[in-house]
Amino acid sequence: MQQQQQPAPVLLQVEGLHKWYPLGGGWLGKPAQNVKAVNGVSFDIHRGEVLSLVGESGSGKSTIGRAILNLDAPTAGQVHFDGKPLVGLTRRQMRPLRRAMQMVFQDPYSSLNPKHTVEELLSAPLEIHMPKLTVQERRERIDAVLKTVGLNPAHRSRYPHEFSGGQRQRIGIARALMTQPQLLVADEPVSSLDVSVQAQVINLLLELKQRLGLTMLFISHDLAVVGHISDRIAVMYLGRLVEIADAESLLNNPRHPYTRALMAAVPNIDPRQRRARELLKGDIPSPLAPPSGCAFRTRCPHAQPACANGLPELRFVDRNHATACIRDDI
């Protein structure tokens, strides 16, 4: 009998992550207020895995990415990278770990300094993390990485404005790869690109994952985009996870009403495949004053009075498929 393959070891572990932003108050008798951008999120990412984080704008996805890399210090909770705790580390203490953890930013237009050439942009990480490399060794590494992301090394003397949006994002990916990281956090890496270019960048990231063994946290608001690249998908709503499962299970059988609504919003060009739509009612609640109980209940077509009684926790409804909904009959 064939033995079941053991899962790869965990590279990134997030436990009870909170990120709150103070919003005035606390004086002249006014109570202090906090925007609870991330409110108790936990998940693991195994080595070589792509976990996609999906949700509407304002759900806290990008905040999680920045908090994981300690670019924006968490309010509470724990983050472990390869067994090492990251929360509370100073910038100096984080520096040795930054080489192994890199980020691809959303906007390739603003994330690249327009005054620097491609060679200068890609040299910067090497000067910080590999200062002993010679000029020739840096150039050889730059050329190799440019080839890896599908760009011509002869263009290293050009400036960002001389490239298209898709090419600029490839430069951003190349910069993230310069230090040979283990973990790549891709924050909406294709949302600002033309639809015709999005597939090229997604295919590039998938190829890099397979060739280099990268572990990836892929952040997006579009379920149609993440389906091609993800091993697992986690869905966020108002700072909390509402569903997490392997990609096939979640896309074929979403269990949370919010995930179903996101799926219904994905365009379908085949008129023969009619998809049942679960239209959302109302507006997204303010994170300053979220509803009691399940935050999604004010927009959920299946809400019951019991949904307001307590905060639903993630629970497994199937093997490797968890949802934060009290109902099993929908």
C-alpha positions in Angstrom: 0.0 0.0 0.0 1.3 3.4 -1.0 2.2 5.6 2.0 0.5 9.0 2.3 2.9 11.8 1.6 3.8 13.8 4.6 3.1 17.6 4.4 6.2 19.9 4.1 7.3 21.6 7.3 5.8 24.9 8.3 7.8 27.9 7.2 5.5 30.7 8.4 3.2 30.5 11.4 0.8 33.3 12.3 -1.1 33.1 15.6 -3.8 35.4 16.8 -2.5 38.4 14.8 -4.0 41.8 15.6 -3.3 45.1 14.1 -5.2 48.1 15.4 -4.8 51.7 14.4 -5.7 54.4 17.0 -8.1 57.0 15.7 -8.2 59.9 18.1 -10.3 60.1 21.2 -9.0 59.4 24.7 -9.2 63.1 25.8 -11.8 65.5 27.1 -13.9 62.5 28.1 -14.0 61.0 24.7 -13.3 57.2 24.5 -10.3 56.2 22.5 -11.2 54.5 19.2 -9.3 51.9 17.2 -9.6 50.7 13.7 -9.3 46.9 14.0 -7.8 46.2 10.6 -6.7 42.7 11.6 -8.5 41.0 14.5 -7.2 37.7 15.6 -6.0 35.9 12.4 -4.1 32.6 12.5 -2.8 30.4 9.7 0.3 28.4 8.6 2.2 28.3 5.3 4.2 25.2 4.5 7.5 25.2 2.6 6.9 25.4 -1.1 3.2 26.3 -0.7 1.3 29.2 -2.1 -1.4 30.5 0.3 -3.7 33.1 -1.2 -5.4 35.7 0.9 -8.6 37.0 -0.6 -11.2 39.6 0.3 -12.7 43.0 -0.6 -10.7 46.2 -0.2 -10.4 47.1 3.4 -10.6 43.5 4.7 -7.1 43.7 6.1 -5.2 41.6 3.6 -2.3 44.0 2.9 -2.1 44.9 6.6 -1.4 41.2 7.3 1.4 41.1 4.7 3.1 44.1 6.2 2.7 42.9 9.7 4.2 39.5 8.9 7.3 41.2 7.5 7.4 43.6 10.5 7.1 46.6 8.2 4.1 47.6 10.4 4.5 46.1 13.9 1.5 44.0 15.0 -0.5 45.2 18.0 -0.7 41.6 19.4 -0.2 38.0 18.3 2.8 36.0 17.2 4.6 35.5 13.9 7.2 32.7 13.5 9.4 32.4 10.5 11.3 29.1 10.3 10.7 28.7 14.0 12.0 32.2 14.8 9.7 34.7 16.5 9.5 38.0 14.7 7.1 40.2 16.8 9.0 42.7 18.9 12.3 42.5 17.0 14.0 45.8 16.2 15.0 46.9 12.7 18.6 45.8 13.4 17.4 42.4 14.7 15.2 41.9 11.7 18.0 42.7 9.1 19.5 39.2 9.0 16.0 37.8 8.4 15.0 40.3 5.7 17.2 38.4 3.2 14.9 35.4 3.4 11.6 37.4 3.4 10.9 39.7 0.5 7.8 41.6 -0.8 6.4 42.3 -4.2 4.4 45.5 -4.0 1.1 46.3 -5.6 2.0 49.3 -7.7 5.1 48.9 -10.0 4.9 52.6 -10.8 5.4 53.9 -7.3 7.5 51.1 -5.8 10.5 51.7 -8.2 12.5 54.9 -7.8 12.3 56.7 -11.1 15.7 58.2 -10.6 17.5 54.9 -10.5 18.4 52.5 -13.3 17.4 48.9 -13.2 20.9 48.0 -12.3 20.9 50.4 -9.4 17.5 49.2 -8.2 18.6 45.6 -8.2 22.0 46.3 -6.7 20.5 47.9 -3.6 19.5 44.6 -1.9 22.9 43.1 -2.6 24.7 46.1 -1.1 22.7 45.7 2.1 22.6 41.9 2.5 25.7 40.8 0.5 28.2 43.6 0.8 31.2 41.3 0.1 30.2 40.7 -3.5 32.3 42.4 -6.1 30.9 44.8 -8.8 31.3 42.0 -11.4 29.6 39.4 -9.1 26.7 41.8 -8.6 26.3 42.4 -12.3 26.4 38.7 -13.0 23.7 38.1 -10.4 21.6 40.9 -11.8 21.8 39.6 -15.3 20.9 36.1 -14.2 17.8 37.3 -12.3 16.7 39.5 -15.2 16.8 36.5 -17.4 14.8 34.5 -14.8 12.0 37.0 -14.9 12.0 37.3 -18.7 13.8 40.6 -19.2 16.8 41.4 -21.3 20.0 41.9 -19.2 21.1 44.5 -21.8 18.3 46.8 -20.5 19.8 47.1 -17.0 20.9 50.7 -17.8 17.4 51.8 -18.5 15.0 53.7 -16.1 11.6 52.4 -14.9 9.7 54.9 -17.2 11.2 53.2 -20.2 9.3 49.9 -19.5 5.6 48.9 -19.7 3.6 48.2 -16.6 4.1 44.4 -16.9 7.8 44.8 -17.3 8.0 47.1 -14.3 6.3 44.5 -12.2 8.9 42.0 -13.5 11.6 44.3 -12.3 9.9 44.5 -8.9 9.8 40.7 -8.8 13.5 40.6 -9.8 14.4 42.9 -7.0 12.6 40.6 -4.5 14.5 37.6 -5.8 18.0 39.2 -5.6 18.6 37.9 -2.1 17.3 34.4 -2.9 14.5 34.6 -0.4 12.5 31.6 1.0 9.3 33.6 1.5 7.7 35.9 -1.0 4.8 38.2 0.0 3.1 39.3 -3.2 0.7 42.1 -2.3 -1.9 42.5 -5.2 0.9 42.1 -7.7 -1.4 42.1 -10.8 -4.2 44.4 -9.8 -2.8 47.5 -11.5 -1.9 45.7 -14.7 -3.9 45.2 -17.9 -5.9 42.0 -18.0 -3.8 40.7 -20.9 -0.6 41.2 -18.8 -2.0 39.7 -15.5 -1.8 36.1 -16.8 1.8 36.6 -17.8 2.8 37.7 -14.4 0.8 35.0 -12.7 2.5 32.4 -14.9 5.9 33.9 -14.1 5.2 33.6 -10.3 4.0 30.0 -10.7 7.1 29.2 -12.7 9.4 30.8 -10.1 7.6 28.9 -7.3 8.3 25.6 -9.1 11.8 26.3 -10.2 13.1 28.0 -7.0 10.9 26.2 -4.5 9.5 29.6 -3.2 6.9 29.8 -0.5 4.4 32.5 -1.2 1.7 34.5 0.5 -0.3 35.8 -2.5 -2.7 38.7 -1.7 -5.6 39.5 -4.0 -9.2 40.7 -4.1 -10.0 38.5 -7.1 -10.8 34.8 -6.7 -10.5 34.3 -10.5 -6.8 35.4 -10.3 -5.8 33.2 -7.3 -7.3 29.9 -8.6 -4.5 29.3 -11.0 -1.6 29.8 -8.6 -2.9 28.8 -5.1 -2.4 25.6 -3.2 -4.7 26.9 -0.5 -7.0 29.9 -0.2 -8.0 31.9 2.8 -10.9 34.4 2.7 -11.0 37.5 4.9 -13.9 39.8 5.9 -13.5 42.8 8.1 -10.2 41.7 9.6 -11.0 38.1 10.2 -10.7 34.8 8.3 -14.1 33.4 7.4 -13.0 30.4 5.3 -9.8 28.5 4.5 -9.3 25.4 2.4 -7.3 23.9 -0.4 -7.9 25.7 -3.6 -9.9 23.0 -5.4 -12.2 22.5 -2.5 -12.9 26.2 -1.9 -13.4 27.0 -5.5 -15.7 24.0 -6.2 -17.6 24.0 -2.9 -17.4 27.3 -1.0 -19.1 26.9 2.4 -19.2 30.5 3.7 -21.9 32.8 2.2 -19.3 35.6 1.8 -17.1 33.3 -0.3 -20.0 32.3 -2.4 -20.8 35.9 -3.0 -17.2 36.5 -4.1 -17.5 33.5 -6.4 -20.7 34.8 -7.9 -19.0 38.1 -8.8 -16.4 36.4 -11.0 -17.4 37.0 -14.6 -18.4 33.9 -16.6 -18.2 34.2 -20.4 -19.9 30.9 -21.1 -23.7 31.5 -21.3 -24.3 27.7 -20.9 -22.9 27.7 -17.4 -25.3 29.7 -15.3 -24.0 30.4 -11.8 -26.4 30.9 -8.9 -25.9 34.4 -7.6 -26.0 35.3 -3.9 -26.3 39.1 -4.0 -25.0 41.0 -1.0 -27.2 43.6 0.6 -26.2 46.8 2.3 -22.7 48.3 2.7 -19.6 46.9 4.4 -19.8 47.8 8.1 -17.3 50.2 9.6 -14.3 48.5 11.3 -14.8 51.1 14.0 -18.1 49.6 15.0 -18.5 46.1 13.5 -21.8 44.2 14.1 -22.1 41.9 17.1 -21.5 38.3 16.4 -20.8 37.5 12.8 -19.7 40.7 11.1 -21.1 39.4 7.8 -24.6 38.9 9.1 -25.9 42.4 8.1 -25.3 41.5 4.5 -25.8 37.7 4.5 -28.8 36.3 2.7 -28.9 33.4 5.2 -28.6 35.3 8.5 -30.5 34.2 11.5 -31.0 35.9 14.9 -28.5 33.4 16.4 -25.8 34.9 14.1 -25.7 38.0 16.4 -25.1 36.1 19.6 -21.4 35.2 19.4 -18.4 35.5 17.2 -18.2 32.3 15.1 -14.8 30.6 15.1 -13.2 28.7 12.3 -14.2 25.1 12.5 -13.5 22.2 10.1 -16.5 21.1 8.0 -14.4 18.8 5.9 -10.9 17.6 5.7 -8.6 20.7 5.4 -11.7 22.9 4.9 -12.7 25.3 7.7 -15.4 28.0 7.8 -16.5 30.6 10.3 -20.3 30.1 9.9 -22.8 28.5 12.4 -25.0 27.1 9.6 -24.4 23.8 8.0 -27.7 23.7 6.0 -26.8 26.2 3.3 
